[in-house]
Amino acid sequence: MLRDGPFEAALSAAVDRSGLTLDRIREHLAGRGVRISRATLVYWRQGRSRPEREASLEAVAALEQVLGLPRASLLALLGPRRPRGRWAGHTPGTLSHSTVWPPATQIMQRLAVPAEGDLLVRSVHDVLTLGPERCERVLRVRKVVESAVDRAFRLISYYQIDDPGREAPRLGEVRYGRAGRAEVAGRYGLMAAEILLDQPLGRGERTMVEYELCFPPGRPLLFYQRWFTRPTAEYVLVVDFGTQSPARCHRITQRSPGAPERAESEVWVGGDGVVQSIATDVPAGAVGLRWQWD
């Protein structure tokens, strides 16, 4: 079993538990095509340095195998990489996670969220089902993501409830990945859930994940919107109102938190109580639907 972080403590405990010397560990790594100096292993155990480069991250992945640890268990403790290159500063046309979800700052630290821009969302499909009390029951999400770095293996999903007195949702079934940790900022109704990909992605590689959020009872919902921190090629939103269809429904957009909400075209509500909204070339900001009951 892997102990909790920080990385150096977990690595040191795993080495001690294995009964292997550092030289023997280096031999096992070399047998897997990974060459690393004894001094580097010592520095990692002492916290004097941390693996960041591609070759070092590959060595950590191999270390997990040598030490008999779960895949990505040590990698998950490394936290975000220090920003460098084109992601070092603000990228025009984007929003930061802390701008969209200010309460997420401490959550991001606890989850050691990867650097913004490491994993790019290319498309999102949301299917929101409302219950008879007219509030969210289940949100099913499908995302296609692309890695902008080597060995991206984690996706963080955020959800903030508009009713601050209501409990945050829980992460339900996950497909094409597995559930990791979840953190909640209760007073803000914000939840962040970690989803571990089936396998680490190389730069430019894509994968799809599906997951669902399950909600406790709450007040009738009047709108739903998704925030995008970066431009996205496609967004599909389906809202299933069940047997209680709203009187009217409009598309809405918002460029940034605090900016005015814009009502776009009216959306037809089908006879089965289902509404669809499909947007392409979505800029950073919020896209969604707002409706009126009766």
HUBELNOR-V869010 format. One record per residue. N is the residue number from 1. RES is the residue in three letters. SS is DSSP state (2 for helix, 1 for strand, 0 for the rest). PSI is psi in whole degrees, 0 to 359 (none if undefined). NEAR is the number of other ideal C-beta (glycine too) atoms within 12 Angstrom. Layout:
n=N res=RES ss=SS psi=PSI near=NEAR
n=N res=RES ss=SS psi=PSI near=NEAR
This chain:
n=1 res=MET ss=0 psi=139 near=12
n=2 res=LEU ss=0 psi=131 near=27
n=3 res=ARG ss=0 psi=163 near=20
n=4 res=ASP ss=0 psi=164 near=16
n=5 res=GLY ss=0 psi=181 near=26
n=6 res=PRO ss=0 psi=174 near=21
n=7 res=PHE ss=2 psi=311 near=35
n=8 res=GLU ss=2 psi=323 near=27
n=9 res=ALA ss=2 psi=318 near=20
n=10 res=ALA ss=2 psi=318 near=31
n=11 res=LEU ss=2 psi=314 near=40
n=12 res=SER ss=2 psi=317 near=27
n=13 res=ALA ss=2 psi=321 near=23
n=14 res=ALA ss=2 psi=322 near=33
n=15 res=VAL ss=2 psi=314 near=33
n=16 res=ASP ss=2 psi=318 near=17
n=17 res=ARG ss=2 psi=329 near=16
n=18 res=SER ss=2 psi=333 near=22
n=19 res=GLY ss=0 psi=6 near=12
n=20 res=LEU ss=0 psi=143 near=20
n=21 res=THR ss=0 psi=162 near=15
n=22 res=LEU ss=2 psi=324 near=28
n=23 res=ASP ss=2 psi=320 near=16
n=24 res=ARG ss=2 psi=323 near=18
n=25 res=ILE ss=2 psi=319 near=35
n=26 res=ARG ss=2 psi=323 near=26
n=27 res=GLU ss=2 psi=317 near=17
n=28 res=HIS ss=2 psi=320 near=27
n=29 res=LEU ss=2 psi=317 near=31
n=30 res=ALA ss=2 psi=325 near=18
n=31 res=GLY ss=2 psi=341 near=14
n=32 res=ARG ss=0 psi=11 near=19
n=33 res=GLY ss=0 psi=15 near=14
n=34 res=VAL ss=0 psi=121 near=28
n=35 res=ARG ss=0 psi=128 near=19
n=36 res=ILE ss=0 psi=145 near=32
n=37 res=SER ss=0 psi=156 near=20
n=38 res=ARG ss=2 psi=321 near=19
n=39 res=ALA ss=2 psi=321 near=14
n=40 res=THR ss=2 psi=317 near=27
n=41 res=LEU ss=2 psi=319 near=36
n=42 res=VAL ss=2 psi=315 near=22
n=43 res=TYR ss=2 psi=321 near=21
n=44 res=TRP ss=2 psi=319 near=35
n=45 res=ARG ss=2 psi=326 near=29
n=46 res=GLN ss=2 psi=351 near=19
n=47 res=GLY ss=0 psi=14 near=19
n=48 res=ARG ss=0 psi=339 near=13
n=49 res=SER ss=0 psi=162 near=21
n=50 res=ARG ss=0 psi=143 near=28
n=51 res=PRO ss=0 psi=129 near=33
n=52 res=GLU ss=0 psi=323 near=25
n=53 res=ARG ss=0 psi=164 near=20
n=54 res=GLU ss=2 psi=313 near=20
n=55 res=ALA ss=2 psi=323 near=20
n=56 res=SER ss=2 psi=320 near=30
n=57 res=LEU ss=2 psi=324 near=33
n=58 res=GLU ss=2 psi=323 near=25
n=59 res=ALA ss=2 psi=321 near=34
n=60 res=VAL ss=2 psi=318 near=40
n=61 res=ALA ss=2 psi=320 near=32
n=62 res=ALA ss=2 psi=325 near=30
n=63 res=LEU ss=2 psi=320 near=42
n=64 res=GLU ss=2 psi=321 near=36
n=65 res=GLN ss=2 psi=314 near=25
n=66 res=VAL ss=2 psi=321 near=30
n=67 res=LEU ss=0 psi=0 near=33
n=68 res=GLY ss=0 psi=34 near=20
n=69 res=LEU ss=0 psi=156 near=27
n=70 res=PRO ss=0 psi=147 near=20
n=71 res=ARG ss=0 psi=134 near=25
n=72 res=ALA ss=0 psi=9 near=32
n=73 res=SER ss=0 psi=320 near=31
n=74 res=LEU ss=0 psi=320 near=42
n=75 res=LEU ss=2 psi=324 near=39
n=76 res=ALA ss=2 psi=341 near=37
n=77 res=LEU ss=2 psi=356 near=36
n=78 res=LEU ss=0 psi=333 near=37
n=79 res=GLY ss=0 psi=183 near=25
n=80 res=PRO ss=0 psi=145 near=27
n=81 res=ARG ss=0 psi=154 near=29
n=82 res=ARG ss=0 psi=131 near=14
n=83 res=PRO ss=0 psi=137 near=19
n=84 res=ARG ss=0 psi=166 near=15
n=85 res=GLY ss=2 psi=217 near=14
n=86 res=ARG ss=2 psi=346 near=16
n=87 res=TRP ss=2 psi=6 near=23
n=88 res=ALA ss=0 psi=327 near=13
n=89 res=GLY ss=0 psi=188 near=13
n=90 res=HIS ss=0 psi=134 near=18
n=91 res=THR ss=0 psi=125 near=21
n=92 res=PRO ss=0 psi=141 near=11
n=93 res=GLY ss=0 psi=14 near=17
n=94 res=THR ss=0 psi=165 near=26
n=95 res=LEU ss=0 psi=145 near=29
n=96 res=SER ss=0 psi=154 near=26
n=97 res=HIS ss=2 psi=323 near=33
n=98 res=SER ss=2 psi=336 near=21
n=99 res=THR ss=2 psi=317 near=22
n=100 res=VAL ss=2 psi=319 near=33
n=101 res=TRP ss=0 psi=78 near=31
n=102 res=PRO ss=0 psi=322 near=20
n=103 res=PRO ss=0 psi=353 near=28
n=104 res=ALA ss=2 psi=351 near=33
n=105 res=THR ss=2 psi=309 near=21
n=106 res=GLN ss=2 psi=324 near=20
n=107 res=ILE ss=2 psi=316 near=32
n=108 res=MET ss=2 psi=323 near=28
n=109 res=GLN ss=2 psi=317 near=17
n=110 res=ARG ss=2 psi=326 near=21
n=111 res=LEU ss=2 psi=356 near=33
n=112 res=ALA ss=0 psi=56 near=28
n=113 res=VAL ss=0 psi=136 near=36
n=114 res=PRO ss=0 psi=160 near=38
n=115 res=ALA ss=0 psi=141 near=30
n=116 res=GLU ss=0 psi=135 near=32
n=117 res=GLY ss=0 psi=352 near=32
n=118 res=ASP ss=0 psi=320 near=34
n=119 res=LEU ss=1 psi=115 near=41
n=120 res=LEU ss=1 psi=132 near=34
n=121 res=VAL ss=1 psi=121 near=38
n=122 res=ARG ss=1 psi=328 near=29
n=123 res=SER ss=1 psi=151 near=29
n=124 res=VAL ss=1 psi=134 near=39
n=125 res=HIS ss=1 psi=119 near=28
n=126 res=ASP ss=1 psi=130 near=39
n=127 res=VAL ss=1 psi=108 near=27
n=128 res=LEU ss=1 psi=124 near=37
n=129 res=THR ss=1 psi=126 near=27
n=130 res=LEU ss=1 psi=149 near=36
n=131 res=GLY ss=0 psi=180 near=23
n=132 res=PRO ss=0 psi=339 near=14
n=133 res=GLU ss=0 psi=5 near=18
n=134 res=ARG ss=0 psi=20 near=26
n=135 res=CYS ss=0 psi=170 near=31
n=136 res=GLU ss=1 psi=139 near=39
n=137 res=ARG ss=1 psi=307 near=27
n=138 res=VAL ss=1 psi=138 near=26
n=139 res=LEU ss=1 psi=118 near=37
n=140 res=ARG ss=1 psi=128 near=30
n=141 res=VAL ss=1 psi=136 near=39
n=142 res=ARG ss=1 psi=126 near=29
n=143 res=LYS ss=1 psi=139 near=36
n=144 res=VAL ss=1 psi=122 near=27
n=145 res=VAL ss=1 psi=153 near=37
n=146 res=GLU ss=1 psi=136 near=27
n=147 res=SER ss=1 psi=133 near=30
n=148 res=ALA ss=0 psi=0 near=28
n=149 res=VAL ss=0 psi=176 near=32
n=150 res=ASP ss=0 psi=140 near=24
n=151 res=ARG ss=0 psi=42 near=35
n=152 res=ALA ss=1 psi=131 near=35
n=153 res=PHE ss=1 psi=2 near=38
n=154 res=ARG ss=1 psi=141 near=40
n=155 res=LEU ss=1 psi=134 near=41
n=156 res=ILE ss=1 psi=125 near=42
n=157 res=SER ss=1 psi=131 near=47
n=158 res=TYR ss=1 psi=146 near=39
n=159 res=TYR ss=1 psi=130 near=41
n=160 res=GLN ss=1 psi=125 near=33
n=161 res=ILE ss=0 psi=138 near=32
n=162 res=ASP ss=0 psi=336 near=24
n=163 res=ASP ss=0 psi=106 near=21
n=164 res=PRO ss=0 psi=342 near=17
n=165 res=GLY ss=0 psi=359 near=15
n=166 res=ARG ss=0 psi=149 near=25
n=167 res=GLU ss=0 psi=149 near=25
n=168 res=ALA ss=0 psi=157 near=34
n=169 res=PRO ss=0 psi=167 near=35
n=170 res=ARG ss=1 psi=151 near=22
n=171 res=LEU ss=1 psi=124 near=36
n=172 res=GLY ss=1 psi=225 near=22
n=173 res=GLU ss=1 psi=139 near=20
n=174 res=VAL ss=1 psi=133 near=29
n=175 res=ARG ss=1 psi=147 near=20
n=176 res=TYR ss=0 psi=32 near=22
n=177 res=GLY ss=1 psi=189 near=32
n=178 res=ARG ss=1 psi=153 near=26
n=179 res=ALA ss=1 psi=137 near=24
n=180 res=GLY ss=1 psi=224 near=31
n=181 res=ARG ss=1 psi=161 near=26
n=182 res=ALA ss=1 psi=141 near=27
n=183 res=GLU ss=1 psi=145 near=30
n=184 res=VAL ss=1 psi=132 near=28
n=185 res=ALA ss=1 psi=88 near=28
n=186 res=GLY ss=2 psi=316 near=18
n=187 res=ARG ss=2 psi=343 near=15
n=188 res=TYR ss=2 psi=355 near=27
n=189 res=GLY ss=0 psi=29 near=28
n=190 res=LEU ss=1 psi=134 near=35
n=191 res=MET ss=1 psi=137 near=34
n=192 res=ALA ss=1 psi=126 near=38
n=193 res=ALA ss=1 psi=139 near=37
n=194 res=GLU ss=1 psi=130 near=33
n=195 res=ILE ss=1 psi=122 near=40
n=196 res=LEU ss=1 psi=126 near=34
n=197 res=LEU ss=1 psi=157 near=38
n=198 res=ASP ss=1 psi=327 near=21
n=199 res=GLN ss=1 psi=150 near=19
n=200 res=PRO ss=1 psi=143 near=31
n=201 res=LEU ss=1 psi=140 near=31
n=202 res=GLY ss=0 psi=168 near=20
n=203 res=ARG ss=0 psi=127 near=17
n=204 res=GLY ss=0 psi=352 near=16
n=205 res=GLU ss=0 psi=151 near=24
n=206 res=ARG ss=1 psi=157 near=23
n=207 res=THR ss=1 psi=169 near=31
n=208 res=MET ss=1 psi=140 near=26
n=209 res=VAL ss=1 psi=150 near=40
n=210 res=GLU ss=1 psi=141 near=30
n=211 res=TYR ss=1 psi=166 near=38
n=212 res=GLU ss=1 psi=147 near=29
n=213 res=LEU ss=1 psi=133 near=36
n=214 res=CYS ss=1 psi=134 near=23
n=215 res=PHE ss=0 psi=145 near=32
n=216 res=PRO ss=0 psi=168 near=22
n=217 res=PRO ss=0 psi=151 near=21
n=218 res=GLY ss=0 psi=191 near=24
n=219 res=ARG ss=0 psi=160 near=21
n=220 res=PRO ss=0 psi=136 near=22
n=221 res=LEU ss=0 psi=138 near=33
n=222 res=LEU ss=0 psi=345 near=27
n=223 res=PHE ss=1 psi=164 near=32
n=224 res=TYR ss=1 psi=133 near=37
n=225 res=GLN ss=1 psi=152 near=35
n=226 res=ARG ss=1 psi=135 near=37
n=227 res=TRP ss=1 psi=135 near=37
n=228 res=PHE ss=1 psi=125 near=36
n=229 res=THR ss=0 psi=344 near=34
n=230 res=ARG ss=0 psi=156 near=31
n=231 res=PRO ss=0 psi=143 near=25
n=232 res=THR ss=1 psi=140 near=31
n=233 res=ALA ss=1 psi=322 near=23
n=234 res=GLU ss=1 psi=140 near=23
n=235 res=TYR ss=1 psi=123 near=36
n=236 res=VAL ss=1 psi=125 near=29
n=237 res=LEU ss=1 psi=124 near=36
n=238 res=VAL ss=1 psi=126 near=30
n=239 res=VAL ss=1 psi=123 near=41
n=240 res=ASP ss=1 psi=105 near=29
n=241 res=PHE ss=0 psi=352 near=35
n=242 res=GLY ss=0 psi=225 near=24
n=243 res=THR ss=0 psi=356 near=13
n=244 res=GLN ss=0 psi=85 near=21
n=245 res=SER ss=0 psi=146 near=25
n=246 res=PRO ss=0 psi=163 near=31
n=247 res=ALA ss=0 psi=321 near=14
n=248 res=ARG ss=1 psi=157 near=20
n=249 res=CYS ss=1 psi=133 near=32
n=250 res=HIS ss=1 psi=150 near=26
n=251 res=ARG ss=1 psi=144 near=32
n=252 res=ILE ss=1 psi=152 near=30
n=253 res=THR ss=1 psi=157 near=30
n=254 res=GLN ss=1 psi=128 near=27
n=255 res=ARG ss=0 psi=325 near=22
n=256 res=SER ss=0 psi=160 near=22
n=257 res=PRO ss=0 psi=132 near=23
n=258 res=GLY ss=0 psi=341 near=13
n=259 res=ALA ss=0 psi=155 near=17
n=260 res=PRO ss=0 psi=144 near=13
n=261 res=GLU ss=0 psi=136 near=23
n=262 res=ARG ss=1 psi=127 near=19
n=263 res=ALA ss=1 psi=123 near=20
n=264 res=GLU ss=1 psi=213 near=20
n=265 res=SER ss=1 psi=153 near=16
n=266 res=GLU ss=1 psi=146 near=19
n=267 res=VAL ss=0 psi=136 near=28
n=268 res=TRP ss=0 psi=135 near=20
n=269 res=VAL ss=0 psi=120 near=27
n=270 res=GLY ss=0 psi=163 near=17
n=271 res=GLY ss=0 psi=339 near=10
n=272 res=ASP ss=0 psi=9 near=15
n=273 res=GLY ss=0 psi=23 near=23
n=274 res=VAL ss=1 psi=137 near=25
n=275 res=VAL ss=1 psi=139 near=36
n=276 res=GLN ss=1 psi=140 near=24
n=277 res=SER ss=1 psi=123 near=38
n=278 res=ILE ss=1 psi=125 near=22
n=279 res=ALA ss=1 psi=142 near=32
n=280 res=THR ss=1 psi=158 near=16
n=281 res=ASP ss=1 psi=55 near=16
n=282 res=VAL ss=1 psi=124 near=32
n=283 res=PRO ss=0 psi=171 near=24
n=284 res=ALA ss=0 psi=140 near=31
n=285 res=GLY ss=1 psi=197 near=32
n=286 res=ALA ss=1 psi=143 near=36
n=287 res=VAL ss=1 psi=138 near=35
n=288 res=GLY ss=1 psi=203 near=38
n=289 res=LEU ss=1 psi=145 near=43
n=290 res=ARG ss=1 psi=141 near=31
n=291 res=TRP ss=1 psi=166 near=34
n=292 res=GLN ss=1 psi=131 near=20
n=293 res=TRP ss=0 psi=120 near=21
n=294 res=ASP ss=0 psi=none near=10
